[in-house]
Amino acid sequence: MTEREPELFWDSTYAIVVSLMEHHPRRRPDDVGLEELAALVEALPGFQDDPALANERLLLDILTVWYEEAT
């Protein structure tokens, strides 16, 4: 039995970070730029939000939480 991927939206910061860490375990948040981060998030299984809604603040929040969780 496989676990169903959660639905992810831009404001689901922590869930996005958990998914990024699961799907990209070798990636480090300090090596990811904002454009690449947006692409990584949009490619996550379960991502349901409008890519056009991504903005610098949201992406920086995701990077900050990812960095905190990874260190």
KEKE-3310 file (N, C-alpha, C; in steps of 0.2 Angstrom, whole numbers, plus 5000, padded with zeros to 4 digits):
npx = (5004:5003:5007:4997:5002:5002:4991:4998:5001:5006:5006:5008:5020:5029:5025:5029:5042:5045:5042:5051:5063:5061:5060:5071:5084:5098:5100:5104:5098:5104:5111:5102:5093:5080:5072:5075:5070:5057:5053:5057:5047:5035:5036:5034:5026:5009:5008:4997:4994:4993:5006:5009:5007:5018:5030:5043:5044:5036:5044:5057:5053:5050:5063:5070:5064:5067:5081:5082:5077:5086:5098)
npy = (4994:5011:5027:5041:5056:5072:5086:5100:5117:5134:5141:5131:5129:5121:5108:5108:5109:5097:5088:5092:5088:5074:5071:5076:5072:5075:5088:5104:5118:5130:5130:5132:5142:5155:5154:5141:5134:5137:5129:5116:5115:5116:5104:5094:5080:5080:5094:5108:5121:5137:5141:5154:5161:5161:5170:5181:5182:5171:5161:5163:5161:5147:5143:5147:5139:5127:5127:5128:5116:5107:5109)
npz = (5000:4995:5001:4999:4990:4998:4995:4989:4991:4988:5000:5009:5017:5026:5023:5010:5011:5018:5008:4998:5004:5005:4991:4985:4992:4991:4988:4993:5002:5002:4990:4980:4969:4968:4956:4952:4963:4963:4951:4956:4967:4959:4952:4961:4967:4969:4970:4968:4966:4957:4947:4944:4955:4963:4972:4977:4991:4996:4991:4997:5010:5010:5007:5019:5029:5024:5025:5039:5043:5037:5043)
capx = (5000:5007:5005:4995:5005:4997:4990:5003:4999:5011:5006:5010:5027:5032:5023:5033:5049:5046:5042:5057:5068:5060:5061:5078:5088:5105:5100:5105:5094:5109:5113:5096:5091:5073:5069:5075:5066:5050:5053:5057:5041:5030:5037:5033:5019:5004:5008:4991:4993:4995:5013:5010:5006:5024:5033:5050:5042:5035:5050:5061:5050:5052:5071:5072:5061:5071:5087:5081:5076:5091:5103)
capy = (5000:5017:5033:5046:5062:5077:5091:5106:5124:5139:5143:5125:5130:5116:5102:5108:5108:5090:5085:5093:5084:5067:5070:5079:5072:5077:5095:5108:5124:5136:5129:5132:5149:5156:5151:5133:5132:5137:5124:5110:5114:5115:5097:5090:5076:5083:5101:5109:5128:5141:5143:5161:5164:5161:5177:5181:5181:5164:5156:5164:5157:5140:5142:5148:5133:5121:5128:5127:5109:5103:5110)
capz = (5000:4995:5004:4994:4991:5001:4990:4991:4989:4990:5007:5013:5017:5029:5019:5004:5013:5019:5001:4994:5007:5003:4984:4983:4998:4991:4987:4999:5001:5001:4983:4976:4968:4968:4950:4952:4969:4960:4947:4960:4970:4955:4950:4967:4967:4974:4970:4965:4965:4951:4947:4943:4962:4967:4973:4981:4998:4997:4989:5003:5016:5009:5008:5026:5033:5022:5028:5046:5044:5035:5048)
cpx = (5004:5004:5003:4999:5000:4997:4994:5001:5005:5012:5007:5017:5031:5031:5028:5040:5050:5046:5048:5063:5067:5062:5068:5083:5095:5105:5100:5101:5098:5112:5107:5094:5083:5070:5069:5071:5059:5049:5053:5050:5035:5030:5035:5026:5015:5003:5002:4990:4995:5002:5014:5009:5013:5027:5039:5049:5041:5041:5056:5059:5051:5059:5073:5070:5066:5078:5087:5081:5082:5097:5102)
cpy = (5006:5023:5038:5053:5067:5082:5097:5112:5129:5140:5137:5124:5123:5109:5102:5106:5100:5086:5086:5089:5077:5066:5072:5078:5074:5084:5099:5115:5130:5135:5130:5140:5149:5153:5143:5131:5132:5131:5117:5109:5113:5107:5092:5086:5079:5091:5103:5117:5131:5143:5151:5165:5164:5168:5176:5179:5174:5159:5157:5161:5150:5139:5142:5142:5127:5121:5126:5119:5105:5104:5108)
cpz = (5000:4998:4999:4996:4994:4995:4993:4987:4991:4997:5012:5014:5020:5025:5013:5005:5014:5013:4998:4997:5006:4996:4981:4989:4997:4989:4993:4997:4999:4994:4978:4975:4968:4962:4950:4958:4966:4956:4951:4964:4965:4952:4955:4966:4972:4973:4965:4964:4958:4952:4947:4950:4966:4967:4977:4988:5000:4996:4995:5009:5016:5010:5015:5030:5031:5025:5035:5047:5042:5039:5055)
residu = (MET:THR:GLU:ARG:GLU:PRO:GLU:LEU:PHE:TRP:ASP:SER:THR:TYR:ALA:ILE:VAL:VAL:SER:LEU:MET:GLU:HIS:HIS:PRO:ARG:ARG:ARG:PRO:ASP:ASP:VAL:GLY:LEU:GLU:GLU:LEU:ALA:ALA:LEU:VAL:GLU:ALA:LEU:PRO:GLY:PHE:GLN:ASP:ASP:PRO:ALA:LEU:ALA:ASN:GLU:ARG:LEU:LEU:LEU:ASP:ILE:LEU:THR:VAL:TRP:TYR:GLU:GLU:ALA:THR)
# end
